[in-house]
């Protein structure tokens, strides 16, 4: 089995932010998935309006909100990215035909 060494409280806050966004913007479906592999991938997908391709990088910047969004301060995904980077990983928006899918990759420990 694969393992990733993490700071539990930081990763919990990142997952909380991902789930909170998915519950806020999703219509009927929220999927949390953990993909086995190197790196370890955690993804949260919803069936909401999605994130426009032109904003898929910017949503990880502090205080950035998707145009037309009326909720939040634009800090949730910035925190997610910071947590991923502090663990030697990354965070990105996975292209999706419907809704949004945000992925956090964490390096595995041997």
Secondary structure as UniProt FT lines:
FT   HELIX           8..25
FT   STRAND          30..35
FT   STRAND          40..46
FT   HELIX           53..55
FT   TURN            56..57
FT   HELIX           58..60
FT   TURN            62..63
FT   TURN            67..68
FT   HELIX           76..86
FT   TURN            87..88
FT   STRAND          90..93
FT   STRAND          101..106
//
